Amino acid sequence: MDTIEFIQIRKFIVKLGKMLHKYGTPAFRLEAYLTEIATYLGVHASFISTPTSLTIVIWSDRHEDEYNHSARLLPGELDMNALSLTDELASSLLNGELSLSEANTRLDEIDAMGSPYGKLPTGIAYGMATGAFAMLMGASWSEIGWSSALGLLAFVWTLWATRSKRVNLMLEPMTAFIAGLLTCAIGSYIDPGINIPLVVLSSVIVFVPGLALTMGLAELSSRNMVSGTARTMDAIMQLFKLYFGAFLGVTAGFSLFGENIYTPAQSLPYWATWLSVLLLCIALVAIFRTRVKHIPWALAAAFIAYSATAWSADYMSPGLGAFVGAFALGIFANGFTRIANQPATIVAMHGLIVLVPGSKTYIGLNSFMTGKDFVQADHLGQEVFLIFMSLVAGLIFANVVMPTKKAL
């Protein structure tokens, strides 16, 4: 291998690694995938990925050429459209359909892409996701409506955060604070008797880091200690910021508008639970930027995960039921990889989002701080811990039974 070819290869690997990191790829998947790419391209490489950095070392067979690259990066966000296109590009390169220079150019084009869904559909998705979560938690119809409206407000703050660094730094606590304040005003002047903590939680559910906690634990289980610890602690701090903002907003709201007395509403029918799962999955399509051709797979993954968990909960505890759901999801996601030749992450994330107990973590934190439960929950701390462990174990067992075709 001559020096010019080595330079082209290492430029492509570095750019590919940064892009996959940007799209929220877990460390163990990112490192394994880049190692596969480097092997196919005929070089040796070593990678260290954390949520805020990426270190790459590449060398030729006899060490004639060596290259070290270390970059400080921002934590990535899930973008299934860009992840899918990037994987297709890498496959085309390895199959000889693209040259390295063409692949580099195409990577720049993918990186410059925005969401395949516009701002309006994404905003509607935020409102739909928050309302669907409230429905899943057994809220009344009016509470579902208010949660959806405040979810739209959360999307406005998210858009503002992309334009302002200062807003981005305080996005989670400020959004939760405004949601808490407005919910207290609604409960005082418009709709007395609503479950204020539940409405506030539902309105900021898109920021609750349940998925990040699960990914961090998965990284720790794969012995990516630095990345797993960093991701887990970042998720915990994000949860603290959300809770503090909500607590401050509700406290200020009670001081300004008077304390609201919660009046339990009539329970929703059983079919509302399945409707909420469907609406949540549809909303996640726009939030995760899932490609149109993958939407049926994503919806199926979520329903398989939830159905398996609900079915198994009749025979075992909810925590162990999450193991069955994660196991079924892992088998389906790995099957998707073999059939569609795309990363399992594309459909696995949709299923995980209906399983991760991020909301229960928030509820447990509220119970610890105030001594009050705004939903019925017994032994919440033990259940949350068991569910997290069950999710990670279920995915590991699924990879053993049906190994994934791709590292992503």
C-alpha positions in Angstrom: 0.0 0.0 0.0 1.4 3.4 -1.0 1.2 6.5 1.1 -1.4 8.2 -1.1 -3.8 5.3 -0.8 -3.2 5.2 3.0 -4.0 8.9 3.3 -7.3 8.4 1.4 -8.2 5.4 3.6 -7.5 7.1 6.9 -9.4 10.3 5.8 -12.4 8.2 5.0 -12.2 6.2 8.3 -11.9 9.4 10.4 -14.8 11.1 8.7 -16.9 8.0 8.9 -16.1 7.6 12.6 -17.1 11.2 13.4 -20.3 10.9 11.5 -21.4 7.7 13.2 -20.5 9.3 16.6 -22.7 12.3 15.7 -25.6 10.0 15.0 -25.5 8.6 18.6 -23.9 5.2 17.9 -22.9 3.4 21.2 -19.2 3.0 21.7 -19.0 -0.8 21.4 -21.0 -0.7 18.1 -19.0 2.2 16.7 -15.6 0.7 17.6 -16.6 -2.8 16.2 -18.0 -1.3 13.0 -14.9 0.9 12.3 -12.7 -2.1 12.9 -14.6 -4.1 10.3 -14.3 -1.2 7.8 -10.5 -0.8 8.5 -10.0 -4.5 8.0 -11.8 -4.5 4.7 -9.8 -1.5 3.5 -6.5 -3.3 4.3 -5.2 -1.3 7.3 -4.9 -2.0 11.0 -6.7 0.3 13.4 -7.6 0.9 17.0 -10.5 3.0 18.3 -11.5 4.5 21.6 -15.0 6.2 21.6 -16.6 8.1 24.5 -19.7 10.3 24.4 -17.5 13.4 24.1 -14.4 12.2 22.2 -13.1 9.9 19.6 -9.5 8.6 19.3 -8.3 6.8 16.2 -5.0 5.1 15.5 -4.4 3.6 12.0 -1.3 1.9 10.6 -0.2 -0.1 7.6 1.0 -3.8 7.7 4.6 -3.0 8.4 4.1 0.3 10.1 5.4 2.2 7.1 2.6 4.7 7.6 0.9 5.5 10.9 -1.7 8.1 11.8 -3.2 9.2 15.2 -6.3 11.3 15.5 -8.0 12.6 18.6 -11.1 14.8 18.5 -13.3 16.5 21.2 -16.9 15.9 20.0 -20.4 16.8 21.3 -22.6 13.9 22.4 -24.5 12.5 19.4 -28.2 12.5 18.7 -30.1 9.6 17.1 -30.6 10.1 13.3 -31.7 6.9 11.7 -31.9 8.4 8.2 -28.3 9.5 8.2 -27.2 6.3 9.9 -28.9 4.2 7.3 -27.5 6.2 4.4 -24.0 6.1 5.9 -24.1 2.3 6.3 -25.3 1.9 2.7 -22.4 4.1 1.5 -19.9 2.0 3.4 -21.4 -1.2 1.9 -21.1 0.3 -1.6 -17.5 1.2 -1.0 -16.6 -2.3 0.2 -18.4 -3.8 -2.8 -16.3 -1.8 -5.2 -19.3 0.3 -6.4 -17.7 3.6 -5.1 -14.2 4.9 -5.0 -12.7 6.4 -1.8 -12.9 9.9 -3.2 -16.6 9.4 -4.2 -17.4 8.0 -0.8 -15.7 11.0 0.9 -17.8 13.4 -1.2 -21.0 11.4 -0.5 -20.3 11.5 3.3 -20.2 15.3 3.2 -23.6 15.3 1.4 -25.1 13.0 4.0 -23.7 15.1 6.8 -25.2 18.3 5.4 -28.7 16.7 5.1 -31.4 17.8 7.4 -34.3 15.8 8.7 -36.4 14.1 5.9 -39.4 15.4 7.8 -39.9 19.2 8.1 -40.3 21.2 11.2 -44.1 21.1 11.2 -44.3 17.2 11.1 -41.6 17.0 13.8 -43.4 19.5 16.0 -46.6 17.5 15.6 -44.6 14.4 16.5 -43.5 16.0 19.7 -47.1 16.8 20.7 -48.2 13.3 19.7 -45.4 11.6 21.7 -46.1 13.5 24.9 -49.9 12.9 24.6 -49.3 9.2 23.8 -47.1 8.8 26.9 -49.7 10.5 29.1 -52.3 8.0 27.6 -49.9 5.1 28.3 -49.6 6.3 32.0 -53.4 6.3 32.3 -54.1 10.0 32.2 -57.5 11.5 31.5 -58.4 12.8 28.1 -58.0 16.4 29.3 -54.6 15.6 30.7 -53.6 14.0 27.5 -54.6 17.1 25.6 -52.6 19.4 27.9 -49.6 17.2 27.7 -49.7 17.3 23.9 -50.0 21.1 23.9 -47.0 21.5 26.3 -45.1 19.0 24.1 -45.4 21.4 21.2 -44.0 24.1 23.5 -41.0 21.7 24.2 -40.4 21.5 20.5 -40.3 25.3 20.2 -37.6 25.4 22.9 -35.7 22.6 21.1 -35.7 24.7 17.9 -34.5 27.7 19.8 -31.7 25.7 21.4 -30.3 24.9 17.9 -29.9 28.7 17.3 -28.7 29.7 20.8 -25.9 28.2 22.8 -27.2 29.7 26.0 -30.6 28.2 25.5 -29.1 24.9 24.6 -27.2 24.9 28.0 -30.4 25.3 30.0 -32.8 23.5 27.6 -33.9 20.7 29.9 -34.4 22.6 33.2 -36.0 25.6 31.5 -38.4 23.5 29.5 -39.4 21.6 32.6 -39.7 24.8 34.6 -42.0 26.5 32.0 -44.1 23.2 31.8 -44.5 23.1 35.5 -45.5 26.8 35.7 -48.0 26.6 32.9 -49.5 23.4 34.2 -50.2 25.0 37.6 -51.8 27.9 35.8 -54.0 25.5 33.8 -54.9 23.6 36.9 -55.9 26.8 38.7 -57.8 28.7 36.0 -58.9 26.3 33.3 -59.0 22.7 34.3 -59.0 22.2 38.1 -58.2 18.7 39.4 -55.7 17.6 36.8 -52.7 15.5 37.8 -50.0 18.2 37.6 -46.9 16.1 38.1 -48.1 13.6 35.5 -48.8 16.3 32.9 -45.4 17.9 33.6 -43.6 14.5 33.2 -45.5 13.8 30.0 -44.7 17.2 28.5 -40.9 16.7 28.9 -40.8 12.9 28.3 -38.8 13.4 25.1 -36.0 14.7 27.3 -36.1 12.0 29.9 -32.9 10.0 29.4 -34.2 6.4 29.9 -32.7 5.3 26.5 -29.3 6.9 27.3 -29.3 5.1 30.7 -29.9 1.8 28.9 -27.2 2.5 26.3 -24.8 3.4 29.1 -25.4 0.2 31.0 -25.1 -1.8 27.7 -21.7 -0.2 27.2 -20.7 -1.1 30.7 -21.8 -4.7 30.2 -19.6 -4.8 27.1 -16.7 -3.5 29.2 -16.5 -0.1 27.6 -16.0 1.3 31.1 -15.1 4.9 30.2 -17.8 5.4 27.7 -20.4 3.6 29.7 -19.7 5.5 32.9 -19.7 8.8 31.1 -23.0 8.1 29.3 -24.7 6.9 32.5 -23.6 9.9 34.5 -24.6 12.3 31.8 -28.0 10.7 31.7 -28.3 10.9 35.5 -27.4 14.6 35.4 -29.9 15.3 32.7 -32.5 13.6 34.8 -31.6 15.8 37.8 -31.8 18.9 35.7 -35.2 17.9 34.4 -36.5 17.2 37.9 -35.1 20.3 39.4 -36.7 22.5 36.6 -40.0 20.7 37.1 -39.9 20.9 40.9 -39.0 24.6 40.7 -41.8 25.3 38.2 -44.5 23.5 40.2 -43.4 25.2 43.4 -43.4 28.6 41.8 -46.8 27.8 40.2 -48.4 26.8 43.5 -47.1 30.0 45.1 -48.5 32.2 42.3 -51.7 30.4 41.4 -52.5 28.3 44.5 -52.1 24.6 45.1 -54.1 22.3 42.9 -56.1 19.4 44.4 -55.9 16.3 42.2 -59.2 14.7 41.3 -58.8 11.2 39.9 -60.5 10.8 36.6 -62.2 7.8 35.1 -59.8 5.1 33.8 -59.3 4.9 30.1 -60.4 1.7 28.3 -57.9 -1.1 27.7 -57.6 -0.4 24.0 -56.2 3.1 24.8 -53.0 1.4 25.9 -52.4 -0.1 22.5 -53.5 3.1 20.8 -50.9 5.0 22.8 -48.1 2.6 21.7 -49.1 3.1 18.1 -49.2 6.9 18.4 -45.9 6.9 20.3 -44.2 4.8 17.6 -45.5 7.0 14.8 -44.2 10.1 16.6 -40.8 8.5 17.0 -40.5 8.1 13.2 -40.2 11.8 12.8 -38.2 12.4 16.1 -35.7 9.6 15.2 -35.7 10.6 11.5 -36.5 7.1 10.3 -36.5 6.5 6.6 -39.9 5.8 5.0 -39.0 2.3 3.9 -38.1 1.3 7.5 -41.3 2.6 9.1 -43.2 -0.8 9.0 -40.1 -2.5 10.5 -39.9 0.2 13.3 -43.6 -0.1 14.1 -43.4 -3.9 14.2 -40.4 -3.8 16.5 -42.2 -1.6 19.0 -45.3 -3.7 19.1 -43.3 -7.0 19.3 -41.3 -5.6 22.3 -44.4 -4.3 24.1 -46.6 -7.3 23.3 -43.9 -9.7 24.6 -43.5 -7.7 27.7 -47.2 -7.4 28.3 -47.8 -11.2 27.7 -44.9 -12.3 29.9 -46.0 -9.9 32.7 -49.0 -12.3 33.3 -46.6 -15.0 34.3 -43.6 -13.2 35.9 -42.7 -9.9 37.5 -42.7 -6.7 35.3 -38.9 -6.5 35.6 -38.4 -10.0 34.2 -41.1 -9.3 31.6 -38.8 -6.6 30.3 -36.2 -9.3 29.7 -38.6 -11.2 27.5 -39.5 -8.0 25.6 -35.9 -7.1 25.0 -35.0 -10.7 24.0 -37.9 -10.7 21.4 -36.8 -7.2 20.2 -33.2 -8.3 19.8 -34.2 -11.4 17.8 -36.4 -9.2 15.5 -33.7 -6.5 15.1 -31.0 -9.0 14.2 -33.4 -10.6 11.7 -34.1 -7.2 10.2 -30.3 -6.8 9.7 -30.1 -10.1 7.8 -33.1 -9.3 5.6 -32.7 -5.6 4.9 -28.9 -5.4 5.2 -29.2 -2.4 7.5 -28.1 -1.7 11.1 -30.2 -3.3 13.8 -30.1 0.0 15.7 -32.6 1.4 13.2 -35.5 -0.7 14.5 -34.1 -1.6 18.0 -34.3 1.9 19.2 -38.0 2.2 18.5 -38.7 -1.0 20.5 -36.4 0.0 23.4 -38.2 3.4 23.8 -41.4 1.7 24.9 -39.5 -0.6 27.3 -37.0 1.7 29.0 -38.2 2.8 32.5 -37.0 6.4 32.2 -40.3 7.7 33.4 -40.2 5.4 36.4 -36.8 6.7 37.3 -38.2 10.2 37.3 -41.2 9.1 39.4 -38.9 7.4 41.8 -36.8 10.5 42.1 -40.0 12.5 42.8 -41.0 10.0 45.5 -37.6 10.2 47.1 -37.6 14.0 47.2 -41.3 14.6 48.2 -42.4 11.4 49.8 -45.4 11.4 47.4 -46.4 9.2 44.4 -48.4 10.8 41.6 -49.0 7.4 40.1 -49.5 4.1 41.8 -46.1 2.4 42.1 -44.8 -0.1 44.7 -41.1 -1.0 45.2 -40.3 1.4 42.3 -36.5 1.6 42.9 -36.1 -2.2 42.8 -38.4 -2.4 39.7 -36.5 0.2 37.8 -33.1 -1.4 38.5 -34.4 -4.8 37.5 -35.9 -3.5 34.3 -32.7 -1.9 33.3 -30.7 -5.1 34.0 -33.4 -7.2 32.2 -33.2 -5.0 29.1 -29.4 -5.3 28.8 -29.5 -9.1 29.5 -32.3 -9.6 27.0 -30.3 -7.9 24.2 -27.2 -9.9 25.1 -29.1 -13.2 25.0 -30.7 -12.3 21.7 -27.2 -11.6 20.2 -26.1 -15.1 21.3 -29.2 -16.9 19.9 -29.2 -14.9 16.6 -25.9 -13.1 16.1 -26.2 -9.8 14.3 -24.9 -9.5 10.7 -23.6 -6.0 11.2 -21.7 -4.4 14.1 -24.1 -1.4 14.1 
